[in-house]
Amino acid sequence: MVGLLTLLSFCICTLIHMLQILGDGSFLIQNLHLLVLYLY
C-alpha cells in the first residue's frame, strides 16, 4: 500500500513537472486519462 501511494505521488509530481514545461492543461488531462487506463 505504501509503495502504491509513493508511486502515485511520483506520477503526480511528474505530471505537474511536464505541465510546467509544456504549459498545456489539455496535455495533462490526456496523460491523466492514459495513466488511469494503464493502472486500472
C-alpha positions as CSV (number, residue, x, y, z in Angstrom):
1,M,0.0,0.0,0.0
2,V,2.8,2.4,0.9
3,G,4.6,1.6,-2.4
4,L,1.4,2.3,-4.3
5,L,1.0,5.7,-2.6
6,T,4.6,6.5,-3.3
7,L,4.2,5.6,-7.0
8,L,1.0,7.7,-7.2
9,S,2.7,10.7,-5.7
10,F,5.6,10.3,-8.0
11,C,3.3,10.1,-11.1
12,I,1.5,13.3,-9.9
13,C,4.8,15.1,-9.5
14,T,5.9,14.0,-12.9
15,L,2.7,15.2,-14.5
16,I,2.9,18.6,-12.8
17,H,6.6,18.9,-14.0
18,M,5.5,18.2,-17.6
19,L,2.7,20.7,-17.2
20,Q,5.1,23.3,-16.1
21,I,7.4,22.6,-19.1
22,L,4.7,22.5,-21.7
23,G,2.2,24.9,-20.2
24,D,-0.7,22.9,-21.8
25,G,-3.5,21.8,-19.5
26,S,-5.1,19.6,-22.1
27,F,-1.9,17.6,-22.4
28,L,-2.0,17.0,-18.6
29,I,-5.6,15.8,-18.8
30,Q,-4.8,13.4,-21.6
31,N,-2.0,11.9,-19.6
32,L,-4.2,11.5,-16.6
33,H,-6.7,9.6,-18.7
34,L,-3.9,7.4,-20.1
35,L,-2.5,6.9,-16.6
36,V,-5.9,5.8,-15.2
37,L,-6.4,3.4,-18.1
38,Y,-2.9,2.0,-17.6
39,L,-3.3,1.5,-13.9
40,Y,-6.8,0.1,-14.0
